[in-house]
Amino acid sequence: APPPPGPRPAPRPVQNQRIELVVIGVSTGGPQALERVLPRLPRQLAVPLLVVQHMPTLFTRLLAERLAGLGPLPVREAAGGEALGPGTALVAPGGHHLVVAREGGAGVARLDDGPPENSCRPAADTLFRSAAQAFGPGVLAVVMTGMGRDGAAGCQAVRQAGGVVLAQDRESSTVWG
């Protein structure tokens, strides 16, 4: 039998593909992963960044405050209605889905109280699908450590819209699923 395939290299964006929005989905082990990644991003990040972390109400606000304190990127919990501009970094509040829409050509964050998806609210799939619909090939979706299937269908929607998907590997994930 042939040896199992090794890690695949990260897909390269299509030449001249312009990323307009980064969406991140994380679950178990996510706060630690976010604490390692977000502080490495520049304060003047050229695109908006939205995060879904599977956490209940209150904990997501504390997470956003913790990430903001690690700097340099300002991070806050989404309230809904925020314009998505460069350097906007929002964490979905526990108990609400975070979605994006285009209004007059600009991106806007919205909160949605629809039913849980993959037993989660907020759910990465909900955010990723709305991002694919609003930003098409301009989306970079990132799935980091955690368990379960949340994010899989949303990543498929991003790829079908021409966007780019990155996923953390098994070896560096706190929990793989």
MIDOSE-1310 file (N, C-alpha, C; in nm, 2 decimals, decimal comma, always signed):
residues 177
appp	+0,09/-0,12/+0,00/+0,00/+0,00/+0,00/+0,09/+0,12/+0,00; +0,05/+0,23/-0,07/+0,13/+0,35/-0,07/+0,13/+0,42/+0,07; +0,23/+0,49/+0,10/+0,23/+0,56/+0,23/+0,12/+0,66/+0,24; +0,08/+0,70/+0,36/-0,03/+0,80/+0,37/+0,02/+0,93/+0,32
pgpr	-0,06/+1,01/+0,26/-0,02/+1,14/+0,22/+0,03/+1,23/+0,33; +0,13/+1,31/+0,30/+0,18/+1,40/+0,40/+0,10/+1,53/+0,40; +0,14/+1,62/+0,48/+0,07/+1,75/+0,49/+0,07/+1,81/+0,35; -0,04/+1,87/+0,31/-0,05/+1,94/+0,18/-0,01/+2,08/+0,20
papr	+0,06/+2,14/+0,10/+0,10/+2,28/+0,12/-0,03/+2,37/+0,11; -0,02/+2,48/+0,17/-0,13/+2,58/+0,17/-0,16/+2,62/+0,03; -0,29/+2,63/+0,00/-0,32/+2,67/-0,14/-0,28/+2,81/-0,16; -0,24/+2,84/-0,28/-0,20/+2,98/-0,31/-0,31/+3,05/-0,38
pvqn	-0,34/+3,17/-0,34/-0,44/+3,25/-0,41/-0,42/+3,26/-0,56; -0,52/+3,27/-0,63/-0,51/+3,29/-0,77/-0,43/+3,42/-0,79; -0,34/+3,42/-0,89/-0,26/+3,54/-0,92/-0,35/+3,66/-0,92; -0,31/+3,77/-0,85/-0,38/+3,89/-0,84/-0,51/+3,88/-0,76
qrie	-0,54/+3,77/-0,70/-0,66/+3,76/-0,62/-0,64/+3,85/-0,50; -0,74/+3,93/-0,47/-0,73/+4,03/-0,36/-0,82/+3,98/-0,25; -0,76/+3,96/-0,13/-0,83/+3,92/-0,01/-0,90/+4,05/+0,04; -1,03/+4,05/+0,07/-1,10/+4,16/+0,12/-1,15/+4,14/+0,26
lvvi	-1,15/+4,01/+0,31/-1,21/+3,98/+0,44/-1,15/+3,85/+0,49; -1,11/+3,85/+0,61/-1,06/+3,72/+0,68/-1,16/+3,68/+0,78; -1,20/+3,55/+0,78/-1,30/+3,50/+0,87/-1,23/+3,38/+0,94; -1,24/+3,37/+1,07/-1,17/+3,26/+1,14/-1,27/+3,19/+1,23
gvst	-1,27/+3,05/+1,22/-1,35/+2,97/+1,31/-1,26/+2,88/+1,40; -1,29/+2,89/+1,53/-1,22/+2,81/+1,62/-1,31/+2,75/+1,73; -1,27/+2,64/+1,79/-1,34/+2,57/+1,89/-1,25/+2,54/+2,01; -1,25/+2,42/+2,06/-1,17/+2,38/+2,17/-1,02/+2,41/+2,14
ggpq	-0,96/+2,48/+2,23/-0,82/+2,52/+2,22/-0,81/+2,65/+2,14; -0,92/+2,71/+2,10/-0,92/+2,83/+2,02/-0,86/+2,95/+2,08; -0,90/+2,98/+2,21/-0,84/+3,10/+2,27/-0,69/+3,10/+2,27; -0,62/+2,99/+2,30/-0,48/+2,98/+2,30/-0,43/+3,00/+2,15
aler	-0,49/+2,94/+2,06/-0,45/+2,96/+1,92/-0,46/+3,10/+1,87; -0,57/+3,17/+1,91/-0,59/+3,31/+1,87/-0,49/+3,40/+1,94; -0,46/+3,36/+2,07/-0,36/+3,44/+2,14/-0,22/+3,43/+2,08; -0,20/+3,33/+2,00/-0,07/+3,32/+1,93/-0,07/+3,39/+1,80
vlpr	-0,18/+3,39/+1,73/-0,19/+3,44/+1,59/-0,22/+3,59/+1,59; -0,33/+3,63/+1,66/-0,37/+3,77/+1,64/-0,27/+3,87/+1,68; -0,19/+3,85/+1,79/-0,09/+3,96/+1,82/+0,02/+3,97/+1,71; +0,03/+3,88/+1,62/+0,13/+3,89/+1,52/+0,08/+3,97/+1,40
lprq	-0,05/+4,00/+1,40/-0,11/+4,08/+1,29/-0,08/+4,23/+1,31; -0,06/+4,30/+1,21/-0,03/+4,45/+1,22/-0,15/+4,53/+1,27; -0,13/+4,63/+1,34/-0,24/+4,72/+1,38/-0,31/+4,78/+1,26; -0,24/+4,80/+1,16/-0,30/+4,86/+1,03/-0,34/+4,74/+0,94
lavp	-0,39/+4,64/+0,99/-0,43/+4,53/+0,90/-0,52/+4,58/+0,78; -0,49/+4,54/+0,66/-0,55/+4,60/+0,54/-0,69/+4,55/+0,52; -0,74/+4,46/+0,60/-0,87/+4,40/+0,57/-0,94/+4,38/+0,71; -1,08/+4,37/+0,71/-1,15/+4,33/+0,83/-1,12/+4,18/+0,87
llvv	-1,13/+4,15/+1,00/-1,11/+4,02/+1,04/-1,23/+3,99/+1,14; -1,29/+3,87/+1,12/-1,41/+3,83/+1,20/-1,38/+3,69/+1,26; -1,41/+3,67/+1,39/-1,38/+3,55/+1,45/-1,50/+3,49/+1,51; -1,52/+3,36/+1,49/-1,62/+3,28/+1,57/-1,54/+3,19/+1,66
qhmp	-1,56/+3,20/+1,79/-1,51/+3,11/+1,89/-1,63/+3,05/+1,96; -1,63/+2,92/+1,97/-1,75/+2,85/+2,03/-1,74/+2,88/+2,18; -1,81/+2,98/+2,23/-1,81/+3,02/+2,37/-1,94/+3,08/+2,41; -1,98/+3,06/+2,53/-2,11/+3,12/+2,57/-2,10/+3,28/+2,59
tlft	-2,21/+3,34/+2,61/-2,22/+3,48/+2,64/-2,13/+3,51/+2,76; -2,08/+3,63/+2,76/-1,98/+3,69/+2,86/-1,84/+3,64/+2,83; -1,82/+3,52/+2,80/-1,68/+3,47/+2,78/-1,63/+3,52/+2,65; -1,71/+3,55/+2,55/-1,66/+3,60/+2,42/-1,62/+3,75/+2,44
rlla	-1,69/+3,82/+2,52/-1,65/+3,96/+2,55/-1,51/+3,96/+2,62; -1,49/+3,87/+2,72/-1,37/+3,86/+2,79/-1,26/+3,82/+2,69; -1,29/+3,73/+2,60/-1,19/+3,68/+2,50/-1,15/+3,80/+2,42; -1,24/+3,88/+2,37/-1,21/+4,00/+2,29/-1,12/+4,09/+2,36
erla	-1,15/+4,12/+2,49/-1,07/+4,21/+2,57/-0,93/+4,15/+2,59; -0,92/+4,02/+2,61/-0,79/+3,96/+2,63/-0,71/+3,98/+2,50; -0,77/+3,95/+2,39/-0,70/+3,96/+2,26/-0,66/+4,10/+2,23; -0,74/+4,20/+2,26/-0,71/+4,34/+2,24/-0,59/+4,38/+2,33
glgp	-0,59/+4,32/+2,45/-0,48/+4,36/+2,54/-0,34/+4,30/+2,50; -0,35/+4,20/+2,42/-0,22/+4,14/+2,36/-0,17/+4,22/+2,25; -0,25/+4,31/+2,19/-0,22/+4,40/+2,08/-0,13/+4,34/+1,97; -0,10/+4,41/+1,87/-0,14/+4,56/+1,85/-0,27/+4,58/+1,78
lpvr	-0,33/+4,47/+1,73/-0,46/+4,49/+1,66/-0,57/+4,51/+1,76; -0,65/+4,62/+1,74/-0,77/+4,64/+1,83/-0,88/+4,53/+1,80; -0,92/+4,46/+1,90/-1,02/+4,36/+1,89/-1,13/+4,39/+1,98; -1,26/+4,37/+1,94/-1,37/+4,39/+2,03/-1,48/+4,29/+1,99
eaag	-1,57/+4,27/+2,09/-1,69/+4,19/+2,06/-1,78/+4,26/+1,97; -1,84/+4,19/+1,87/-1,93/+4,25/+1,78/-2,06/+4,29/+1,85; -2,12/+4,40/+1,81/-2,25/+4,44/+1,87/-2,35/+4,44/+1,76; -2,31/+4,43/+1,63/-2,40/+4,43/+1,52/-2,41/+4,58/+1,46
geal	-2,40/+4,59/+1,33/-2,41/+4,72/+1,27/-2,28/+4,78/+1,24; -2,17/+4,72/+1,28/-2,03/+4,78/+1,25/-2,00/+4,77/+1,11; -1,95/+4,89/+1,06/-1,89/+4,89/+0,92/-1,76/+4,81/+0,92; -1,74/+4,73/+0,82/-1,62/+4,65/+0,81/-1,52/+4,72/+0,73
gpgt	-1,42/+4,78/+0,79/-1,31/+4,85/+0,73/-1,18/+4,79/+0,76; -1,07/+4,83/+0,70/-0,94/+4,78/+0,74/-0,91/+4,79/+0,89; -0,86/+4,69/+0,94/-0,82/+4,69/+1,08/-0,94/+4,66/+1,18; -1,06/+4,63/+1,12/-1,17/+4,60/+1,21/-1,15/+4,45/+1,25
alva	-1,15/+4,42/+1,38/-1,14/+4,29/+1,43/-1,25/+4,26/+1,53; -1,34/+4,17/+1,49/-1,46/+4,15/+1,58/-1,47/+4,00/+1,61; -1,51/+3,98/+1,74/-1,54/+3,84/+1,78/-1,69/+3,83/+1,80; -1,74/+3,72/+1,74/-1,89/+3,69/+1,75/-1,93/+3,68/+1,90
pggh	-2,03/+3,75/+1,94/-2,08/+3,73/+2,08/-2,14/+3,59/+2,10; -2,12/+3,54/+2,22/-2,18/+3,41/+2,25/-2,33/+3,42/+2,24; -2,39/+3,32/+2,19/-2,54/+3,32/+2,18/-2,59/+3,38/+2,05; -2,51/+3,44/+1,97/-2,55/+3,50/+1,84/-2,46/+3,46/+1,73
hlvv	-2,52/+3,44/+1,61/-2,44/+3,42/+1,49/-2,39/+3,55/+1,45; -2,27/+3,56/+1,39/-2,21/+3,68/+1,33/-2,22/+3,65/+1,18; -2,28/+3,75/+1,11/-2,29/+3,74/+0,96/-2,24/+3,87/+0,90; -2,21/+3,87/+0,78/-2,17/+3,99/+0,71/-2,26/+4,01/+0,58
areg	-2,28/+4,13/+0,55/-2,36/+4,17/+0,43/-2,29/+4,29/+0,36; -2,33/+4,31/+0,24/-2,28/+4,43/+0,17/-2,40/+4,52/+0,16; -2,37/+4,64/+0,20/-2,47/+4,75/+0,20/-2,41/+4,87/+0,13; -2,46/+4,90/+0,01/-2,40/+5,01/-0,06/-2,26/+4,99/-0,10
gagv	-2,22/+4,86/-0,12/-2,08/+4,83/-0,15/-1,99/+4,81/-0,03; -2,03/+4,85/+0,09/-1,95/+4,83/+0,20/-1,99/+4,71/+0,28; -1,90/+4,65/+0,35/-1,93/+4,53/+0,44/-1,98/+4,58/+0,57; -2,08/+4,51/+0,63/-2,14/+4,54/+0,76/-2,16/+4,41/+0,84
arld	-2,12/+4,42/+0,96/-2,14/+4,31/+1,05/-2,29/+4,31/+1,11; -2,35/+4,19/+1,11/-2,48/+4,18/+1,17/-2,49/+4,06/+1,26; -2,57/+4,07/+1,36/-2,60/+3,96/+1,45/-2,72/+3,89/+1,41; -2,73/+3,76/+1,43/-2,84/+3,68/+1,39/-2,87/+3,58/+1,50
dgpp	-3,00/+3,58/+1,54/-3,04/+3,49/+1,65/-3,11/+3,36/+1,60; -3,07/+3,32/+1,47/-3,13/+3,20/+1,42/-3,09/+3,08/+1,50; -3,14/+2,96/+1,47/-3,12/+2,84/+1,54/-2,97/+2,80/+1,54; -2,92/+2,73/+1,64/-2,78/+2,68/+1,64/-2,76/+2,60/+1,52
ensc	-2,64/+2,60/+1,47/-2,59/+2,52/+1,36/-2,48/+2,44/+1,41; -2,48/+2,31/+1,38/-2,38/+2,22/+1,43/-2,37/+2,22/+1,58; -2,49/+2,24/+1,64/-2,50/+2,26/+1,79/-2,43/+2,38/+1,84; -2,41/+2,48/+1,75/-2,33/+2,60/+1,80/-2,40/+2,73/+1,76
rpaa	-2,39/+2,82/+1,85/-2,43/+2,96/+1,82/-2,35/+3,05/+1,91; -2,25/+3,11/+1,85/-2,22/+3,14/+1,71/-2,16/+3,01/+1,64; -2,19/+3,01/+1,51/-2,13/+2,90/+1,43/-2,04/+2,96/+1,32; -1,93/+2,89/+1,29/-1,84/+2,93/+1,18/-1,91/+2,92/+1,05
dtlf	-1,99/+2,81/+1,03/-2,05/+2,79/+0,90/-2,14/+2,90/+0,86; -2,21/+2,96/+0,96/-2,30/+3,07/+0,93/-2,22/+3,19/+0,89; -2,11/+3,22/+0,96/-2,03/+3,34/+0,92/-1,96/+3,31/+0,78; -1,91/+3,20/+0,76/-1,84/+3,17/+0,64/-1,93/+3,18/+0,52
rsaa	-2,05/+3,12/+0,53/-2,15/+3,13/+0,42/-2,18/+3,27/+0,38; -2,21/+3,35/+0,49/-2,25/+3,49/+0,46/-2,13/+3,56/+0,40; -2,01/+3,53/+0,44/-1,89/+3,60/+0,39/-1,87/+3,56/+0,24; -1,89/+3,43/+0,21/-1,88/+3,39/+0,07/-1,98/+3,46/-0,02
qafg	-2,10/+3,47/+0,03/-2,21/+3,54/-0,04/-2,18/+3,69/-0,06; -2,13/+3,75/+0,04/-2,11/+3,90/+0,03/-1,97/+3,94/-0,04; -1,87/+3,85/-0,02/-1,74/+3,89/-0,06/-1,68/+3,80/-0,17; -1,75/+3,68/-0,20/-1,71/+3,59/-0,30/-1,56/+3,55/-0,30
pgvl	-1,48/+3,58/-0,41/-1,34/+3,54/-0,41/-1,25/+3,62/-0,32; -1,31/+3,72/-0,26/-1,23/+3,80/-0,17/-1,22/+3,75/-0,03; -1,27/+3,63/+0,00/-1,27/+3,58/+0,14/-1,15/+3,48/+0,16; -1,09/+3,50/+0,27/-0,99/+3,40/+0,33/-1,05/+3,35/+0,45
avvm	-1,09/+3,22/+0,45/-1,15/+3,15/+0,56/-1,04/+3,06/+0,63; -1,03/+3,07/+0,76/-0,93/+3,00/+0,84/-1,00/+2,92/+0,94; -0,98/+2,79/+0,95/-1,03/+2,70/+1,05/-0,92/+2,65/+1,14; -0,93/+2,68/+1,27/-0,82/+2,64/+1,36/-0,87/+2,54/+1,45
tgmg	-0,79/+2,51/+1,55/-0,81/+2,40/+1,64/-0,96/+2,38/+1,69; -1,00/+2,26/+1,71/-1,13/+2,23/+1,76/-1,18/+2,10/+1,72; -1,30/+2,07/+1,76/-1,36/+1,94/+1,73/-1,50/+1,96/+1,66; -1,55/+1,86/+1,60/-1,68/+1,88/+1,53/-1,67/+1,92/+1,39
rdga	-1,78/+1,94/+1,33/-1,78/+1,97/+1,18/-1,81/+2,12/+1,15; -1,83/+2,20/+1,25/-1,86/+2,34/+1,22/-1,74/+2,40/+1,15; -1,77/+2,47/+1,04/-1,67/+2,53/+0,95/-1,66/+2,45/+0,82; -1,69/+2,32/+0,82/-1,67/+2,24/+0,70/-1,76/+2,29/+0,58
agcq	-1,89/+2,30/+0,61/-1,98/+2,34/+0,50/-1,95/+2,49/+0,46; -1,92/+2,57/+0,56/-1,88/+2,71/+0,53/-1,76/+2,72/+0,44; -1,66/+2,64/+0,47/-1,54/+2,64/+0,39/-1,57/+2,60/+0,24; -1,66/+2,50/+0,23/-1,70/+2,46/+0,09/-1,77/+2,58/+0,02
avrq	-1,85/+2,65/+0,09/-1,91/+2,77/+0,03/-1,81/+2,87/-0,01; -1,71/+2,89/+0,07/-1,60/+2,99/+0,04/-1,53/+2,94/-0,09; -1,49/+2,82/-0,09/-1,42/+2,76/-0,21/-1,51/+2,77/-0,33; -1,63/+2,74/-0,32/-1,72/+2,75/-0,44/-1,74/+2,89/-0,49
aggv	-1,72/+2,99/-0,40/-1,73/+3,13/-0,44/-1,60/+3,18/-0,49; -1,49/+3,10/-0,49/-1,36/+3,14/-0,54/-1,27/+3,19/-0,43; -1,31/+3,18/-0,30/-1,22/+3,22/-0,19/-1,12/+3,12/-0,16; -1,04/+3,16/-0,06/-0,93/+3,07/-0,01/-0,96/+3,02/+0,13
vlaq	-0,92/+2,89/+0,15/-0,94/+2,83/+0,28/-0,81/+2,78/+0,33; -0,78/+2,80/+0,46/-0,67/+2,75/+0,53/-0,72/+2,67/+0,65; -0,66/+2,56/+0,68/-0,70/+2,48/+0,80/-0,57/+2,44/+0,88; -0,58/+2,46/+1,01/-0,47/+2,42/+1,10/-0,45/+2,27/+1,09
dres	-0,33/+2,22/+1,09/-0,30/+2,08/+1,08/-0,32/+2,01/+1,22; -0,33/+1,87/+1,21/-0,36/+1,79/+1,32/-0,25/+1,81/+1,43; -0,13/+1,81/+1,39/-0,02/+1,81/+1,48/-0,01/+1,94/+1,57; -0,05/+2,05/+1,52/-0,05/+2,17/+1,60/-0,18/+2,21/+1,66
stvw	-0,28/+2,13/+1,64/-0,41/+2,16/+1,70/-0,42/+2,10/+1,84; -0,48/+2,17/+1,93/-0,51/+2,12/+2,07/-0,60/+2,00/+2,06; -0,70/+2,01/+1,98/-0,80/+1,90/+1,96/-0,82/+1,90/+1,81; -0,83/+1,78/+1,75/-0,85/+1,76/+1,61/-0,98/+1,69/+1,59
g	-1,06/+1,75/+1,50/-1,19/+1,68/+1,47/-1,25/+1,74/+1,34
